[in-house]
Amino acid sequence: SEVMAVLSLANSYSDLRQRLGNMVVCSNTNGQAITCDDLGVTGALTVLLKDALCPTLMQTLEGTPVLVHCGPFANIAHGNSSIVADQLA
């Protein structure tokens, strides 16, 4: 769910990559935080989420257009769909 929250807060591919790289995934035996950048997986995560950064335009049963983006866990984390979807709306 943290990855989805990061995705929904990102406003560009470079912002997404930076936010993913700063995610703390564990700590070492000395208690120091280990990030995705430290593990060298930031590029792979960014590529996997490349297409997910673009919201999906859908239609409600009443015919109203709606932008769907980032799944329920990201929405619960900070209360909005996504920065990109909000900017498009």
C-alpha positions as CSV (number, residue, x, y, z in Angstrom):
1,S,0.0,0.0,0.0
2,E,3.0,2.3,0.5
3,V,3.9,2.0,-3.2
4,M,0.4,2.9,-4.2
5,A,0.4,5.9,-1.8
6,V,3.7,7.1,-3.3
7,L,2.2,6.6,-6.8
8,S,-0.8,8.7,-6.0
9,L,1.4,11.6,-4.6
10,A,3.8,11.7,-7.6
11,N,3.2,14.3,-10.3
12,S,5.8,13.2,-12.9
13,Y,8.0,10.2,-13.7
14,S,11.0,11.8,-12.1
15,D,9.0,12.7,-9.0
16,L,7.8,9.1,-8.9
17,R,11.4,7.7,-9.1
18,Q,12.6,10.0,-6.4
19,R,9.7,9.1,-4.0
20,L,10.2,5.4,-4.6
21,G,13.9,5.7,-4.1
22,N,13.4,7.4,-0.7
23,M,11.1,4.6,0.6
24,V,12.5,2.9,3.6
25,V,12.0,-0.9,3.3
26,C,14.0,-2.2,6.3
27,S,16.8,-1.4,8.7
28,N,20.2,-2.9,9.0
29,T,21.7,-4.5,12.1
30,N,22.8,-1.1,13.3
31,G,19.3,0.3,13.0
32,Q,20.1,2.4,9.9
33,A,17.3,2.8,7.4
34,I,17.7,1.0,4.1
35,T,15.9,2.5,1.1
36,C,14.9,1.3,-2.3
37,D,17.9,3.3,-3.7
38,D,20.2,1.5,-1.3
39,L,19.0,-1.9,-2.7
40,G,19.2,-0.7,-6.3
41,V,15.6,-1.5,-7.2
42,T,14.2,2.0,-7.8
43,G,14.6,1.8,-11.6
44,A,12.7,-1.5,-11.7
45,L,9.9,-0.2,-9.5
46,T,9.6,2.9,-11.7
47,V,9.4,0.9,-14.9
48,L,6.7,-1.3,-13.4
49,L,4.7,1.7,-12.5
50,K,5.3,3.7,-15.7
51,D,1.8,3.1,-17.1
52,A,0.1,3.3,-13.8
53,L,1.0,7.0,-13.4
54,C,-1.7,7.8,-16.0
55,P,-5.3,7.8,-14.6
56,T,-8.0,5.8,-16.3
57,L,-11.1,7.7,-17.7
58,M,-14.2,5.8,-16.9
59,Q,-18.0,6.4,-16.8
60,T,-20.4,6.0,-14.0
61,L,-23.8,4.2,-14.4
62,E,-25.3,7.7,-14.6
63,G,-23.0,8.7,-17.5
64,T,-20.7,11.0,-15.5
65,P,-17.0,10.8,-16.5
66,V,-14.7,9.9,-13.6
67,L,-10.9,9.5,-13.3
68,V,-10.0,6.3,-11.5
69,H,-6.5,6.1,-10.1
70,C,-4.3,4.4,-7.5
71,G,-6.6,1.9,-5.8
72,P,-8.3,2.0,-2.5
73,F,-5.3,1.7,-0.2
74,A,-3.7,4.9,-1.6
75,N,-7.0,6.7,-1.3
76,I,-7.4,5.8,2.3
77,A,-3.8,6.8,3.1
78,H,-4.3,10.5,2.3
79,G,-7.9,11.0,1.2
80,N,-7.7,11.8,-2.5
81,S,-7.5,9.9,-5.8
82,S,-4.1,11.1,-7.0
83,I,-2.2,14.3,-7.7
84,V,-2.2,13.6,-11.4
85,A,-6.0,12.8,-11.5
86,D,-6.7,16.0,-9.5
87,Q,-4.6,18.1,-11.9
88,L,-6.4,16.6,-14.9
89,A,-9.9,17.2,-13.4
